[in-house]
Amino acid sequence: MLAKAITDKKIAGAALDVFAKEPTTESPLFSKDNVVVTPHLGASTAEAQVTAARDVAEQIVDVLNGRPAKYAVNIPFVPAETFAVLSPFMKTVSVAGALLSQLVDGPITTLRIKYDGELANYDTTILKASVLNGLLEAISNERVNLVNANVVANRRGITVVEEKNAVCENYTSLVTLEATTAKGTTAVAATVLRGEPHIVRVKDYWVDIVPTGGYFLFQRPYGPARYHRSSR
């Protein structure tokens, strides 16, 4: 159809680098002077192969050391220039989400994510996915990850609201999670200090907890205790 349209001068010209069948060795387009055709082999150059191998090796090292992969398929894209800023917070907010899931009373209807400070200047899509991953991982029957976290939240009827404020009084950046259920709202806040995740608020109490593993015991005055295991 394209060749006929060019022959009939309905289309002035065309440029293609992908065909239904690869590699394509014969096509009526090859004889057209106003058609540019290139092979679909951009990733097969010597330079691309070396770069791809290096990127894969570096991401394997990152994952084995507990850091997120930079170019995982289908997760929100993070530009290289902002990855260094957001990467430490991905683990931090995931831990905060996991803690919040253990403290809420009843099914969550609304999750409010507040970004205060420098984080407010960035695209926080990957942080939203990280929060939901941590929040839903312990309470969902299906496997939750950065790819499907938003979908799982929608299926569970959770409305996610994000707020950004460029000013933060006590920290360079602070992420506050507020989960609302039929019985009220529960809040957890976290930040990154000296390269480590810190839980700095639990409900109405300001604390400083480095979640390095093990168990936490939260005792409310004259109320039942809540246990949380930090395995991250």
Disulfide bonds with the S-S distance in Angstrom:
none
